[in-house]
Amino acid sequence: MRIKTFLLTILILSSADAAAADLKRTKPEYVGMSTERLAKIKPLMQRYVDEGKVAGIQTIIARKGKIVHFEQVGKLDIDTGAAIEKDSLFRIYSMTKPLATTAAMILYEEGKFLLDDPVEKYLPVFKNKKVLVDGALVNATHPFTIRELMSHTAGLTYGIFGNSPIDQQYRIAMFGEQNNFDFSGIANNDPPESRLKTLDDLVAAIGPIPLQYQPGTQWVYSLSVDVLGAIIETISGQSLDVFMTERLFTPLGMKDTFFEVPEEKLHRFGTLHTMGEDGQLKVVDRPATSDFVNNVSFLSAGGGLVSSAMDYIRYSQMMVNGGELNGVRILSPTTIDLMTRNQLSYDMQLKYDPRPGIAGTTGFGLGFGVKTEAPKTASGSKGNFRWAGIGGTDFWCDPKENLTAIVLMQMIPYPQSVRAEFKNLTYQAITEMN
């Protein structure tokens, strides 16, 4: 038995090493991009650092399965002066959502659930939901589904971005008090400590609360992917961290992605910064005392992971490849197509992203924002999919151009223009379109 276990361990590690061997650095010209044009990225990122808007930024780009750009500027911690390194670790917050949704789709491919299964089938606390409509409670038109969880159309909310009666009930359930703190300024507002210690606690807390809207009628950013995490645990019989590590991270060679930063890797973990009232950067969350270390129990599928640039680009390239990386298949190409297919009506799209030139071209799939049309005012192809994290992390995948890119910061709030400018500089470096 011990020999079998040893051999299995060696096999798993060998598989991880094989996956990690992919995504080698190459000259941009070999994959239809320009070295000279990509060189514009680093000075622009450095300008943000020099102007004191962020502590540091890391950027990485891969095309046709090869890394063409991997740079960093600034500091991992402004107090210690530690620089960002290639293997630095970042709180990716909501960039956890695509990973968790992908993990769920592994179970979907095994026939463990259907997308239109009602959530109450797996989590009975959500049975017989009421909806608050014009101050009155009415019956839900239908039990909300796993598909609606993945697309943020289930009727749930986050509780911390709005101040509706349902938002208030969420805050009471989570914090034990009605607290109207502004989450975008969480670094300065010292929010109360959550009462929720596990995903089971979350489900039990929000399960009895009415829905904010009828399922399938609106897109509202919510705790739905955290609820999805509880479903993964229920169906798989494993904790979320174990399942995602065994079925997603290890096969892809993602050795630096976890809910809890190991002690031996703590020196690589970034410090979270914010802008002080004096207009100067300040530290707000140090690695050693962070919620991402020391016996993490709340495994947030919606925002709980720490990762690295190399790990996340392995995942991104797998998605661009149609579910496979370096001989390791995670999902079928048909499943990737399904995940990146818009789930919103056109009216919902207009409300989802109403910006001029963008409105009507952006929808939401299963875990990602997706481009239903090429936008008029920004670079990018139809079929482009992406998501971001509140700490200044963002990624996008362009299957048409076989392109994926990631920008990483540890800043709340972060300068929104960084992401748009990085994207523009990435696309202008393409010299041969697919």
Stockholm file with secondary structure:
# STOCKHOLM 1.0

chainA/1-434         MRIKTFLLTILILSSADAAAADLKRTKPEYVGMSTERLAKIKPLMQRYVDEGKVAGIQTIIARKGKIVHFEQVGKLDIDTGAAIEKDSLFRIYSMTKPLATTAAMILYEEGKFLLDDPVEKYLPVFKNKKVLVDGALVNATHPFTIRELMSHTAGLTYGIFGNSPIDQQYRIAMFGEQNNFDFSGIANNDPPESRLKTLDDLVAAIGPIPLQYQPGTQWVYSLSVDVLGAIIETISGQSLDVFMTERLFTPLGMKDTFFEVPEEKLHRFGTLHTMGEDGQLKVVDRPATSDFVNNVSFLSAGGGLVSSAMDYIRYSQMMVNGGELNGVRILSPTTIDLMTRNQLSYDMQLKYDPRPGIAGTTGFGLGFGVKTEAPKTASGSKGNFRWAGIGGTDFWCDPKENLTAIVLMQMIPYPQSVRAEFKNLTYQAITEMN
#=GR chainA/1-434 SS CHHHHHHHHHHHHHHHHHHHTCSCBCCGGGGTBCHHHHTTHHHHHHHHHHTTSCSEEEEEEEETTEEEEEEEEEBSCTTTCCBCCTTCBEECGGGHHHHHHHHHHHHHHTTSCCTTSBGGGTCGGGSSCEEEETTEEEECSSCCBHHHHHTTCSSCCCSSSCCSHHHHHHHHHHHSSCCCCCGGGHHHHCCCCCSCCSHHHHHHHHTTSCBSSCTTSCCCCCTHHHHHHHHHHHHHSSCHHHHHIIIIITTTTCTTCBSSCCGGGGGGBCCEEEECTTSSEEEEECGGGSTTSSSCCCCCTTTCCEECHHHHHHHHHHHHTTSEETTEECSCHHHHHHHTSCCSCHHHHHHHCCCTTTTTSEEECSSSEEESSCCSSSCCCTTCEEEEETTTEEEEEETTTTEEEEEECCBSSCCTHHHHHHHHHHHTTBCSCC
#=GC SS_cons         CHHHHHHHHHHHHHHHHHHHTCSCBCCGGGGTBCHHHHTTHHHHHHHHHHTTSCSEEEEEEEETTEEEEEEEEEBSCTTTCCBCCTTCBEECGGGHHHHHHHHHHHHHHTTSCCTTSBGGGTCGGGSSCEEEETTEEEECSSCCBHHHHHTTCSSCCCSSSCCSHHHHHHHHHHHSSCCCCCGGGHHHHCCCCCSCCSHHHHHHHHTTSCBSSCTTSCCCCCTHHHHHHHHHHHHHSSCHHHHHIIIIITTTTCTTCBSSCCGGGGGGBCCEEEECTTSSEEEEECGGGSTTSSSCCCCCTTTCCEECHHHHHHHHHHHHTTSEETTEECSCHHHHHHHTSCCSCHHHHHHHCCCTTTTTSEEECSSSEEESSCCSSSCCCTTCEEEEETTTEEEEEETTTTEEEEEECCBSSCCTHHHHHHHHHHHTTBCSCC
//
